Amino acid sequence: MAEPEWRHPGYTPRRTAGLTGYERVLARAGLSPVAGIDEAGRGACAGPLVVAAVMLDPARLSRLTGIADSKQLTPAAREEAYGEVTRTALGWHAVVIPSTEIDACGLHVCNIEGMRRALAGLSPQPGYVLTDGFAVRGLGVPALAMWKGDEVAACVAAASIVAKVTRDRIMTELSQRYPAYGFARHKGYSTRSHMQSLAEHGPCPEHRASFANVVGLVHSGAEPPGEEELAGVVPEQMRSGELLDGELTYG
């Protein structure tokens, strides 16, 4: 009797597998745990870029309830999901890159470097990495760039939540320091009200001077905020930082 033809085991997640499909397939392939990396604030013209890496516990995947693409969640639901992720994840790490570093190095360079730094901050190191949108070289572990990864992989969705909540909290604090711009409402994105405030008051130190809608005001000679508005600026805010065990530290 002829022996049955050997077939390579299939590791393609089913479309019906939901957000945890990629993690489960990679675990069967011996590439667990899986880390997801995502960012928040890439399209904003003010405030930092935040990049987060999250490594979920394979044993708890079926019990995750609030994980979804951060943009699809209400602020209250994001905060609740943030708590769930940070309590139950095997590891998570967030990197905060200020506007000054974005202006000096470029947005894409900061995004890629932020991904590397976020991954380096995880312990233990993952067996595989899923990134949202961008392929990142030199990670040291197998990786896959996924289109809209925060919509198809739980670990990327979790990273999206950590990055978004971290950045939203920072922008809310900045709104108190620079009340003229309404950062708590629009989080530094180019909404109509933000552009009106920017035209009226000029850019503050948190605006990205390399962005076209900001640099136009700089070159047009718009008056910057007065000295009283600049009071209380902490030097550390001008350097990139990282969230270590929930505490924002600067290097």
C-alpha positions in Angstrom: 0.0 0.0 0.0 1.4 3.4 -1.0 2.1 5.7 1.9 -0.1 8.8 2.0 1.5 11.9 0.6 3.0 14.2 3.3 1.6 17.6 3.5 3.1 20.6 5.3 0.9 21.6 8.2 -1.2 24.6 7.4 -0.7 27.7 9.4 -3.1 30.1 7.7 -5.7 31.6 10.1 -9.3 31.2 9.1 -11.3 34.3 8.3 -13.7 33.3 11.1 -11.0 33.0 13.7 -11.5 36.6 14.9 -8.8 38.8 16.3 -6.9 36.0 18.0 -6.5 33.9 14.8 -2.9 35.0 14.0 -1.7 34.5 17.6 -3.2 31.0 17.7 -1.7 29.9 14.4 1.7 31.3 15.3 1.6 29.4 18.6 0.9 26.2 16.8 3.9 26.9 14.6 6.1 27.2 17.7 6.4 31.0 17.4 4.8 32.1 20.6 4.5 34.5 22.3 3.5 37.0 19.7 4.1 40.8 20.1 2.1 43.5 18.3 3.4 47.0 17.6 1.3 50.1 16.8 1.5 53.8 17.1 -0.7 56.8 17.9 -0.3 60.4 16.7 1.4 59.9 13.4 -1.0 62.2 11.6 -1.2 64.9 14.3 0.5 68.2 13.9 1.1 68.7 17.6 2.2 66.5 20.5 4.3 63.4 20.6 4.3 60.2 18.6 3.6 57.2 20.8 4.6 53.7 19.8 3.6 50.7 21.9 4.4 47.0 21.9 2.2 44.4 23.6 2.8 40.7 24.1 -0.5 39.0 25.1 -0.6 35.8 27.2 -1.6 32.9 24.9 -3.4 31.2 27.8 -5.7 34.3 28.2 -6.6 35.0 24.6 -10.0 33.5 24.8 -10.8 35.7 27.9 -10.0 39.0 26.3 -13.3 40.9 26.1 -12.6 44.6 25.4 -9.9 44.4 22.7 -10.6 46.1 19.4 -9.1 48.7 17.1 -8.6 51.7 19.4 -10.3 54.0 16.8 -13.5 52.0 17.1 -13.8 52.3 20.9 -15.2 55.1 22.9 -12.8 56.9 25.2 -14.3 55.1 28.2 -14.1 51.7 26.5 -10.4 52.4 25.6 -9.5 53.2 29.2 -11.2 50.0 30.3 -9.4 48.0 27.6 -6.1 49.7 28.5 -6.5 48.4 32.1 -7.3 44.9 30.9 -4.3 44.8 28.6 -1.8 46.2 31.1 -3.0 43.9 33.8 -3.0 40.7 31.8 -0.3 41.1 29.1 2.9 39.1 29.3 4.7 42.3 28.7 4.1 45.8 27.3 6.2 48.9 26.6 5.5 52.3 25.2 7.9 54.9 23.7 7.1 58.6 23.6 8.8 60.6 20.9 8.3 64.4 21.2 7.6 66.8 18.4 11.2 68.2 18.6 12.6 64.8 17.8 10.1 64.3 14.9 11.2 67.7 13.5 14.8 66.8 13.8 14.7 63.2 12.4 11.6 63.0 10.4 8.3 61.3 11.1 8.9 58.0 9.4 12.4 57.6 10.9 10.9 58.2 14.4 8.1 55.8 13.7 10.4 52.9 12.7 12.9 53.7 15.5 10.0 53.8 18.0 8.9 50.4 16.9 12.4 49.0 17.5 12.6 50.6 20.9 9.2 49.5 21.9 10.1 45.9 21.0 13.4 46.1 22.8 11.6 47.1 26.0 9.6 43.8 26.1 10.7 41.1 28.5 10.8 38.2 27.7 11.4 38.7 24.0 8.7 37.4 21.7 8.9 34.6 19.2 7.2 36.6 16.5 6.2 40.2 15.8 3.2 41.7 14.0 3.5 45.3 13.0 0.8 47.6 11.8 1.5 48.8 8.3 5.3 49.1 8.2 7.9 46.4 7.8 10.7 47.0 10.2 14.2 45.6 9.5 16.6 44.5 12.1 14.2 43.4 14.8 16.1 40.2 15.5 12.9 38.1 15.5 10.6 37.0 12.6 8.1 39.7 11.8 5.1 40.4 9.5 3.8 43.8 8.5 0.0 43.7 8.3 -2.3 46.1 6.5 -4.7 47.4 9.2 -3.2 45.1 11.7 -5.1 46.6 14.5 -8.3 45.3 12.9 -7.1 41.7 12.4 -4.7 40.8 15.2 -5.4 41.0 18.9 -1.8 41.9 19.9 -1.7 44.8 17.4 -5.1 46.0 18.6 -3.8 45.9 22.2 -0.7 47.9 21.2 -3.0 50.4 19.5 -5.0 50.8 22.7 -1.9 51.3 24.8 -0.5 53.8 22.4 -3.7 55.7 22.0 -4.6 55.9 25.7 -1.0 56.9 26.6 -1.0 59.7 24.0 -4.5 60.9 24.9 -3.4 61.3 28.5 -0.4 63.3 27.5 -2.5 65.6 25.2 -5.0 66.2 28.1 -2.1 67.3 30.3 -0.7 69.5 27.5 -4.2 71.1 27.2 -3.8 72.4 30.7 -0.4 73.8 29.9 -1.5 75.4 26.6 -5.3 76.0 27.0 -5.5 78.2 23.9 -5.3 75.2 21.6 -7.9 72.7 23.0 -5.5 69.7 22.8 -7.9 67.7 25.1 -10.6 67.8 22.4 -8.7 67.1 19.2 -5.5 65.6 20.6 -3.3 67.6 18.3 -4.9 66.6 15.0 -5.7 69.2 12.3 -9.3 69.9 13.1 -11.0 73.1 12.0 -11.0 74.5 15.6 -7.3 73.5 16.0 -6.3 75.3 12.8 -8.3 78.4 13.9 -6.5 78.4 17.2 -3.1 77.9 15.5 -3.7 80.8 13.1 -4.8 83.0 16.0 -2.1 82.2 18.5 0.7 80.8 16.4 2.4 77.5 17.2 3.5 76.5 20.7 6.5 74.3 21.5 4.5 71.1 21.1 3.6 71.8 17.5 5.6 70.0 14.9 7.4 72.8 13.0 8.3 70.5 10.1 4.6 70.0 9.2 3.3 72.1 6.4 0.3 73.6 8.2 2.6 74.6 11.1 5.7 75.7 9.1 3.4 78.0 7.0 2.5 80.0 10.1 6.1 80.0 11.3 7.3 81.5 8.0 4.4 83.9 7.9 5.6 85.5 11.1 2.7 84.6 13.3 3.3 85.6 16.9 4.1 82.7 19.2 2.4 82.4 22.6 3.5 84.7 25.3 6.0 83.9 28.1 3.2 83.2 30.5 1.9 80.4 28.3 5.4 78.9 28.2 5.8 78.8 31.9 6.0 75.3 33.4 7.5 73.6 30.4 9.5 70.7 31.7 12.8 70.1 29.9 12.2 66.4 30.0 9.2 66.8 27.7 11.6 67.8 25.0 13.3 64.4 25.0 11.9 61.0 24.0 10.6 58.9 26.9 9.5 55.4 27.7 6.8 54.0 29.9 8.5 51.5 32.3 6.1 49.7 34.6 3.6 52.5 34.1 6.0 55.3 34.8 7.1 57.7 32.1 10.9 58.1 32.2 13.2 60.2 30.0 16.6 59.4 28.7 
